[in-house]
Amino acid sequence: DFIDILLTAPAPLASRLAARWKITSTTLVVIVLRSRSRSLMLETKALEWFEELELPPIVGVHGSEVVAIAAPEAIPSIAARLERAAILDRIPVRGGIGRASKFGALNSSYQEARQAADIAVADGKPCISFGTMPTIELLLRTLSPTAVSALTDPLRSLPTDADGGEGPLLDSLRVFLAENGSWEAAASQLGVHRHTLRHRIERVVELTGLSMGSAEDRVRAWLAIRAL
């Protein structure tokens, strides 16, 4: 429950609860852990690692993943522990680490950690930090402001219609892409019905000319949102 609140609650509430857990840092980092073995009690293992490192035990199951949250200064020791667990202890664990975010914005670190964990699983690496993924950073740097604006400006200032169908198109697209095109997961995170989300994405396609069925178009949209 505490992890859910940190990821979704407004900054004042999240910071007050963090203080009760003796967390004094003004920014936190989200770590997503995955295992290649269904028999591994990954949550229990992660709690053991945090206890060993003398860190607050902010570890729990979030959806289908094990999520941990720590202060930025603890990340090097956590990454080293994951490396040792995977290489020396032969524990089938993979980890993704997001970038430090302030209270009220930790969901962005969570989404980054999920993306980094995807790469760690695909590449067979124990742990990957989103901030050190050079391909993404290089691509973001090559995007011109004009190219970003061409994709995002049509979605930024549209009014919400009476039933909420139009809604915040840019945010809806961001969540839809972050959830890998899962209608149910994205609609749940946005707090809307799947039909509402489908209507919004149809409007995105209409306004931008992008096709959500095209992997290249989805990458273009995601990079534009990340650059923005």
Phi and psi in degrees as GROMACS dihedral restraints (atoms count N, CA, C in turn):
[ dihedral_restraints ]
;  ai    aj    ak    al  type     phi  dphi    fc
    3     4     5     6     1   -62.8    20    10
    4     5     6     7     1   -41.8    20    10
    6     7     8     9     1   -63.6    20    10
    7     8     9    10     1   -43.8    20    10
    9    10    11    12     1   -57.4    20    10
   10    11    12    13     1   -41.8    20    10
   12    13    14    15     1   -67.0    20    10
   13    14    15    16     1   -43.6    20    10
   15    16    17    18     1   -60.7    20    10
   16    17    18    19     1   -35.9    20    10
   18    19    20    21     1   -78.8    20    10
   19    20    21    22     1   -25.4    20    10
   21    22    23    24     1  -123.2    20    10
   22    23    24    25     1   -19.5    20    10
   24    25    26    27     1   -79.0    20    10
   25    26    27    28     1   156.5    20    10
   27    28    29    30     1   -60.1    20    10
   28    29    30    31     1   157.1    20    10
   30    31    32    33     1   -55.4    20    10
   31    32    33    34     1   -44.5    20    10
   33    34    35    36     1   -60.2    20    10
   34    35    36    37     1   -44.3    20    10
   36    37    38    39     1   -66.9    20    10
   37    38    39    40     1   -45.7    20    10
   39    40    41    42     1   -61.2    20    10
   40    41    42    43     1   -41.8    20    10
   42    43    44    45     1   -69.0    20    10
   43    44    45    46     1   -35.8    20    10
   45    46    47    48     1   -64.8    20    10
   46    47    48    49     1   -43.3    20    10
   48    49    50    51     1   -68.3    20    10
   49    50    51    52     1   -37.6    20    10
   51    52    53    54     1   -61.1    20    10
   52    53    54    55     1   -38.1    20    10
   54    55    56    57     1   -62.5    20    10
   55    56    57    58     1   -34.9    20    10
   57    58    59    60     1   -69.0    20    10
   58    59    60    61     1   -21.6    20    10
   60    61    62    63     1   -95.3    20    10
   61    62    63    64     1    15.2    20    10
   63    64    65    66     1    62.2    20    10
   64    65    66    67     1    35.4    20    10
   66    67    68    69     1   -99.7    20    10
   67    68    69    70     1   113.2    20    10
   69    70    71    72     1  -101.1    20    10
   70    71    72    73     1   -13.2    20    10
   72    73    74    75     1   -66.7    20    10
   73    74    75    76     1   142.6    20    10
   75    76    77    78     1   -85.5    20    10
   76    77    78    79     1   -11.3    20    10
   78    79    80    81     1  -129.5    20    10
   79    80    81    82     1   152.4    20    10
   81    82    83    84     1  -134.6    20    10
   82    83    84    85     1   164.7    20    10
   84    85    86    87     1  -125.4    20    10
   85    86    87    88     1   138.8    20    10
   87    88    89    90     1   -99.9    20    10
   88    89    90    91     1   136.4    20    10
   90    91    92    93     1  -119.9    20    10
   91    92    93    94     1   129.0    20    10
   93    94    95    96     1  -108.2    20    10
   94    95    96    97     1   127.5    20    10
   96    97    98    99     1  -113.9    20    10
   97    98    99   100     1   139.6    20    10
   99   100   101   102     1  -136.0    20    10
  100   101   102   103     1   155.1    20    10
  102   103   104   105     1  -128.2    20    10
  103   104   105   106     1   144.7    20    10
  105   106   107   108     1   -85.7    20    10
  106   107   108   109     1    -0.4    20    10
  108   109   110   111     1  -122.9    20    10
  109   110   111   112     1   125.7    20    10
  111   112   113   114     1   -72.0    20    10
  112   113   114   115     1   -17.5    20    10
  114   115   116   117     1   -82.8    20    10
  115   116   117   118     1   -13.2    20    10
  117   118   119   120     1   -81.4    20    10
  118   119   120   121     1   125.1    20    10
  120   121   122   123     1   -82.3    20    10
  121   122   123   124     1    82.1    20    10
  123   124   125   126     1   -64.6    20    10
  124   125   126   127     1   -38.1    20    10
  126   127   128   129     1   -60.8    20    10
  127   128   129   130     1   -44.4    20    10
  129   130   131   132     1   -62.6    20    10
  130   131   132   133     1   -43.6    20    10
  132   133   134   135     1   -61.2    20    10
  133   134   135   136     1   -44.4    20    10
  135   136   137   138     1   -63.0    20    10
  136   137   138   139     1   -39.7    20    10
  138   139   140   141     1   -62.5    20    10
  139   140   141   142     1   -38.5    20    10
  141   142   143   144     1   -62.9    20    10
  142   143   144   145     1   -42.2    20    10
  144   145   146   147     1   -65.3    20    10
  145   146   147   148     1   -41.2    20    10
  147   148   149   150     1   -66.8    20    10
  148   149   150   151     1   -36.5    20    10
  150   151   152   153     1   -66.2    20    10
  151   152   153   154     1   -41.8    20    10
  153   154   155   156     1   -60.8    20    10
  154   155   156   157     1   -37.7    20    10
  156   157   158   159     1   -86.2    20    10
  157   158   159   160     1     1.0    20    10
  159   160   161   162     1    59.0    20    10
  160   161   162   163     1    46.1    20    10
  162   163   164   165     1  -110.3    20    10
  163   164   165   166     1   152.8    20    10
  165   166   167   168     1   -56.7    20    10
  166   167   168   169     1   133.8    20    10
  168   169   170   171     1   -78.6    20    10
  169   170   171   172     1    59.8    20    10
  171   172   173   174     1   -88.8    20    10
  172   173   174   175     1    78.3    20    10
  174   175   176   177     1  -137.8    20    10
  175   176   177   178     1   135.0    20    10
  177   178   179   180     1  -171.0    20    10
  178   179   180   181     1   172.2    20    10
  180   181   182   183     1   -84.5    20    10
  181   182   183   184     1   127.4    20    10
  183   184   185   186     1  -126.8    20    10
  184   185   186   187     1   106.2    20    10
  186   187   188   189     1    68.6    20    10
  187   188   189   190     1  -122.8    20    10
  189   190   191   192     1  -103.9    20    10
  190   191   192   193     1    10.7    20    10
  192   193   194   195     1  -120.8    20    10
  193   194   195   196     1   159.3    20    10
  195   196   197   198     1   -95.3    20    10
  196   197   198   199     1   125.1    20    10
  198   199   200   201     1  -118.6    20    10
  199   200   201   202     1   136.9    20    10
  201   202   203   204     1  -127.4    20    10
  202   203   204   205     1   151.7    20    10
  204   205   206   207     1  -132.1    20    10
  205   206   207   208     1   134.3    20    10
  207   208   209   210     1  -148.0    20    10
  208   209   210   211     1   165.5    20    10
  210   211   212   213     1   -72.5    20    10
  211   212   213   214     1   151.4    20    10
  213   214   215   216     1   -55.7    20    10
  214   215   216   217     1   -35.8    20    10
  216   217   218   219     1   -69.1    20    10
  217   218   219   220     1   -15.7    20    10
  219   220   221   222     1   -88.2    20    10
  220   221   222   223     1   -11.4    20    10
  222   223   224   225     1   -62.1    20    10
  223   224   225   226     1   -43.4    20    10
  225   226   227   228     1   -57.3    20    10
  226   227   228   229     1   -40.8    20    10
  228   229   230   231     1   -71.1    20    10
  229   230   231   232     1   -34.5    20    10
  231   232   233   234     1   -66.7    20    10
  232   233   234   235     1   -45.3    20    10
  234   235   236   237     1   -61.0    20    10
  235   236   237   238     1   -41.7    20    10
  237   238   239   240     1   -64.5    20    10
  238   239   240   241     1   -37.0    20    10
  240   241   242   243     1   -68.1    20    10
  241   242   243   244     1   -37.6    20    10
  243   244   245   246     1   -66.0    20    10
  244   245   246   247     1   -40.4    20    10
  246   247   248   249     1   -59.5    20    10
  247   248   249   250     1   -46.3    20    10
  249   250   251   252     1   -65.7    20    10
  250   251   252   253     1   -39.3    20    10
  252   253   254   255     1   -62.8    20    10
  253   254   255   256     1   -42.8    20    10
  255   256   257   258     1   -77.2    20    10
  256   257   258   259     1   -38.5    20    10
  258   259   260   261     1   -90.7    20    10
  259   260   261   262     1   -50.5    20    10
  261   262   263   264     1   -85.4    20    10
  262   263   264   265     1   -44.4    20    10
  264   265   266   267     1   -85.0    20    10
  265   266   267   268     1    -8.2    20    10
  267   268   269   270     1    57.6    20    10
  268   269   270   271     1    37.8    20    10
  270   271   272   273     1   -90.2    20    10
  271   272   273   274     1   127.0    20    10
  273   274   275   276     1   -76.5    20    10
  274   275   276   277     1    69.7    20    10
  276   277   278   279     1  -117.3    20    10
  277   278   279   280     1   144.0    20    10
  279   280   281   282     1  -130.6    20    10
  280   281   282   283     1   140.7    20    10
  282   283   284   285     1  -131.8    20    10
  283   284   285   286     1   146.2    20    10
  285   286   287   288     1  -123.3    20    10
  286   287   288   289     1   137.0    20    10
  288   289   290   291     1  -119.7    20    10
  289   290   291   292     1   125.6    20    10
  291   292   293   294     1   -82.4    20    10
  292   293   294   295     1  -178.8    20    10
  294   295   296   297     1   -92.1    20    10
  295   296   297   298     1   157.2    20    10
  297   298   299   300     1   -62.0    20    10
  298   299   300   301     1   134.9    20    10
  300   301   302   303     1  -136.5    20    10
  301   302   303   304     1   154.7    20    10
  303   304   305   306     1   -80.8    20    10
  304   305   306   307     1   164.0    20    10
  306   307   308   309     1   -56.8    20    10
  307   308   309   310     1   139.7    20    10
  309   310   311   312     1    92.1    20    10
  310   311   312   313     1   -12.2    20    10
  312   313   314   315     1  -130.8    20    10
  313   314   315   316     1    19.9    20    10
  315   316   317   318     1   -71.4    20    10
  316   317   318   319     1   -18.4    20    10
  318   319   320   321     1   -62.2    20    10
  319   320   321   322     1   -30.7    20    10
  321   322   323   324     1   -65.7    20    10
  322   323   324   325     1   -40.1    20    10
  324   325   326   327     1   -64.7    20    10
  325   326   327   328     1   -36.3    20    10
  327   328   329   330     1   -64.1    20    10
  328   329   330   331     1   -46.1    20    10
  330   331   332   333     1   -63.6    20    10
  331   332   333   334     1   -38.7    20    10
  333   334   335   336     1   -64.5    20    10
  334   335   336   337     1   -41.4    20    10
  336   337   338   339     1   -63.5    20    10
  337   338   339   340     1   -37.9    20    10
  339   340   341   342     1   -64.0    20    10
  340   341   342   343     1   -42.6    20    10
  342   343   344   345     1   -65.0    20    10
  343   344   345   346     1   -41.8    20    10
  345   346   347   348     1   -65.0    20    10
  346   347   348   349     1   -37.7    20    10
  348   349   350   351     1   -65.0    20    10
  349   350   351   352     1   -37.2    20    10
  351   352   353   354     1   -57.7    20    10
  352   353   354   355     1   -44.2    20    10
  354   355   356   357     1   -68.5    20    10
  355   356   357   358     1   -38.9    20    10
  357   358   359   360     1   -61.3    20    10
  358   359   360   361     1   -41.9    20    10
  360   361   362   363     1   -65.5    20    10
  361   362   363   364     1   -46.3    20    10
  363   364   365   366     1   -65.4    20    10
  364   365   366   367     1   -38.0    20    10
  366   367   368   369     1   -91.3    20    10
  367   368   369   370     1    -5.5    20    10
  369   370   371   372     1    69.8    20    10
  370   371   372   373     1    30.6    20    10
  372   373   374   375     1  -102.1    20    10
  373   374   375   376     1   143.9    20    10
  375   376   377   378     1   -61.0    20    10
  376   377   378   379     1   -39.3    20    10
  378   379   380   381     1  -156.3    20    10
  379   380   381   382     1   135.5    20    10
  381   382   383   384     1  -132.8    20    10
  382   383   384   385     1   135.2    20    10
  384   385   386   387     1   -97.4    20    10
  385   386   387   388     1   131.3    20    10
  387   388   389   390     1   -57.2    20    10
  388   389   390   391     1   -38.9    20    10
  390   391   392   393     1   -67.3    20    10
  391   392   393   394     1   -15.3    20    10
  393   394   395   396     1  -105.8    20    10
  394   395   396   397     1    12.1    20    10
  396   397   398   399     1   -83.2    20    10
  397   398   399   400     1    96.1    20    10
  399   400   401   402     1   -64.6    20    10
  400   401   402   403     1   -31.2    20    10
  402   403   404   405     1   -62.0    20    10
  403   404   405   406     1   -44.9    20    10
  405   406   407   408     1   -64.7    20    10
  406   407   408   409     1   -47.9    20    10
  408   409   410   411     1   -63.0    20    10
  409   410   411   412     1   -38.5    20    10
  411   412   413   414     1   -64.7    20    10
  412   413   414   415     1   -44.9    20    10
  414   415   416   417     1   -62.7    20    10
  415   416   417   418     1   -40.9    20    10
  417   418   419   420     1   -62.8    20    10
  418   419   420   421     1   -38.4    20    10
  420   421   422   423     1   -69.4    20    10
  421   422   423   424     1   -25.5    20    10
  423   424   425   426     1   -84.0    20    10
  424   425   426   427     1   -10.6    20    10
  426   427   428   429     1   -77.1    20    10
  427   428   429   430     1   127.5    20    10
  429   430   431   432     1   -81.5    20    10
  430   431   432   433     1   152.0    20    10
  432   433   434   435     1   -55.3    20    10
  433   434   435   436     1   -34.1    20    10
  435   436   437   438     1   -65.3    20    10
  436   437   438   439     1   -42.9    20    10
  438   439   440   441     1   -65.5    20    10
  439   440   441   442     1   -39.6    20    10
  441   442   443   444     1   -65.5    20    10
  442   443   444   445     1   -45.9    20    10
  444   445   446   447     1   -62.8    20    10
  445   446   447   448     1   -37.0    20    10
  447   448   449   450     1   -60.8    20    10
  448   449   450   451     1   -32.5    20    10
  450   451   452   453     1   -89.6    20    10
  451   452   453   454     1   -32.6    20    10
  453   454   455   456     1  -100.1    20    10
  454   455   456   457     1   -30.8    20    10
  456   457   458   459     1   -57.8    20    10
  457   458   459   460     1   -40.4    20    10
  459   460   461   462     1   -63.4    20    10
  460   461   462   463     1   -15.8    20    10
  462   463   464   465     1  -104.1    20    10
  463   464   465   466     1    -2.2    20    10
  465   466   467   468     1   -94.7    20    10
  466   467   468   469     1   -23.0    20    10
  468   469   470   471     1  -127.4    20    10
  469   470   471   472     1    22.9    20    10
  471   472   473   474     1   -81.5    20    10
  472   473   474   475     1   137.7    20    10
  474   475   476   477     1   -72.0    20    10
  475   476   477   478     1   155.4    20    10
  477   478   479   480     1   -81.0    20    10
  478   479   480   481     1   132.9    20    10
  480   481   482   483     1   -80.9    20    10
  481   482   483   484     1  -179.7    20    10
  483   484   485   486     1   -60.4    20    10
  484   485   486   487     1   -38.0    20    10
  486   487   488   489     1   -99.1    20    10
  487   488   489   490     1     9.4    20    10
  489   490   491   492     1    79.6    20    10
  490   491   492   493     1     7.1    20    10
  492   493   494   495     1   -67.2    20    10
  493   494   495   496     1   -36.6    20    10
  495   496   497   498     1   -72.5    20    10
  496   497   498   499     1   -58.7    20    10
  498   499   500   501     1    58.4    20    10
  499   500   501   502     1  -173.2    20    10
  501   502   503   504     1   -76.1    20    10
  502   503   504   505     1    92.3    20    10
  504   505   506   507     1   -64.2    20    10
  505   506   507   508     1   -41.0    20    10
  507   508   509   510     1   -63.4    20    10
  508   509   510   511     1   -44.3    20    10
  510   511   512   513     1   -67.4    20    10
  511   512   513   514     1   -38.5    20    10
  513   514   515   516     1   -62.6    20    10
  514   515   516   517     1   -41.4    20    10
  516   517   518   519     1   -64.6    20    10
  517   518   519   520     1   -42.7    20    10
  519   520   521   522     1   -58.6    20    10
  520   521   522   523     1   -47.3    20    10
  522   523   524   525     1   -67.7    20    10
  523   524   525   526     1   -41.4    20    10
  525   526   527   528     1   -58.4    20    10
  526   527   528   529     1   -44.0    20    10
  528   529   530   531     1   -70.3    20    10
  529   530   531   532     1   -39.6    20    10
  531   532   533   534     1   -63.9    20    10
  532   533   534   535     1   -29.6    20    10
  534   535   536   537     1   -92.1    20    10
  535   536   537   538     1    19.4    20    10
  537   538   539   540     1    56.4    20    10
  538   539   540   541     1    36.5    20    10
  540   541   542   543     1    76.4    20    10
  541   542   543   544     1    15.4    20    10
  543   544   545   546     1   -80.8    20    10
  544   545   546   547     1   112.6    20    10
  546   547   548   549     1   -62.3    20    10
  547   548   549   550     1   -44.6    20    10
  549   550   551   552     1   -66.7    20    10
  550   551   552   553     1   -46.6    20    10
  552   553   554   555     1   -65.2    20    10
  553   554   555   556     1   -43.3    20    10
  555   556   557   558     1   -66.9    20    10
  556   557   558   559     1   -43.2    20    10
  558   559   560   561     1   -62.6    20    10
  559   560   561   562     1   -39.3    20    10
  561   562   563   564     1   -63.6    20    10
  562   563   564   565     1   -43.3    20    10
  564   565   566   567     1   -66.6    20    10
  565   566   567   568     1   -35.9    20    10
  567   568   569   570     1   -80.2    20    10
  568   569   570   571     1   -15.9    20    10
  570   571   572   573     1    74.8    20    10
  571   572   573   574     1    32.7    20    10
  573   574   575   576     1  -129.0    20    10
  574   575   576   577     1   167.8    20    10
  576   577   578   579     1   -75.3    20    10
  577   578   579   580     1   152.5    20    10
  579   580   581   582     1   -58.5    20    10
  580   581   582   583     1   -36.3    20    10
  582   583   584   585     1   -64.6    20    10
  583   584   585   586     1   -36.9    20    10
  585   586   587   588     1   -63.7    20    10
  586   587   588   589     1   -44.2    20    10
  588   589   590   591     1   -63.7    20    10
  589   590   591   592     1   -41.4    20    10
  591   592   593   594     1   -60.3    20    10
  592   593   594   595     1   -40.7    20    10
  594   595   596   597     1   -62.8    20    10
  595   596   597   598     1   -42.2    20    10
  597   598   599   600     1   -63.5    20    10
  598   599   600   601     1   -44.3    20    10
  600   601   602   603     1   -67.3    20    10
  601   602   603   604     1   -35.1    20    10
  603   604   605   606     1   -61.4    20    10
  604   605   606   607     1   -38.9    20    10
  606   607   608   609     1   -67.6    20    10
  607   608   609   610     1   -37.2    20    10
  609   610   611   612     1   -59.2    20    10
  610   611   612   613     1   -47.0    20    10
  612   613   614   615     1   -61.4    20    10
  613   614   615   616     1   -42.4    20    10
  615   616   617   618     1   -63.9    20    10
  616   617   618   619     1   -40.9    20    10
  618   619   620   621     1   -81.2    20    10
  619   620   621   622     1   -29.1    20    10
  621   622   623   624     1  -106.4    20    10
  622   623   624   625     1   -20.7    20    10
  624   625   626   627     1    80.5    20    10
  625   626   627   628     1     2.7    20    10
  627   628   629   630     1   -77.3    20    10
  628   629   630   631     1   151.2    20    10
  630   631   632   633     1  -112.6    20    10
  631   632   633   634     1   123.0    20    10
  633   634   635   636     1   -73.4    20    10
  634   635   636   637     1    -6.8    20    10
  636   637   638   639     1   -87.8    20    10
  637   638   639   640     1    -5.9    20    10
  639   640   641   642     1  -101.9    20    10
  640   641   642   643     1   122.4    20    10
  642   643   644   645     1   -61.3    20    10
  643   644   645   646     1   -38.5    20    10
  645   646   647   648     1   -63.8    20    10
  646   647   648   649     1   -42.2    20    10
  648   649   650   651     1   -66.8    20    10
  649   650   651   652     1   -38.3    20    10
  651   652   653   654     1   -63.7    20    10
  652   653   654   655     1   -40.5    20    10
  654   655   656   657     1   -64.6    20    10
  655   656   657   658     1   -43.4    20    10
  657   658   659   660     1   -58.6    20    10
  658   659   660   661     1   -45.6    20    10
  660   661   662   663     1   -65.2    20    10
  661   662   663   664     1   -43.2    20    10
  663   664   665   666     1   -64.5    20    10
  664   665   666   667     1   -43.1    20    10
  666   667   668   669     1   -65.1    20    10
  667   668   669   670     1   -38.9    20    10
  669   670   671   672     1   -63.8    20    10
  670   671   672   673     1   -41.3    20    10
  672   673   674   675     1   -66.9    20    10
  673   674   675   676     1   -42.3    20    10
  675   676   677   678     1   -62.8    20    10
  676   677   678   679     1   -41.7    20    10
  678   679   680   681     1   -66.0    20    10
  679   680   681   682     1   -38.2    20    10
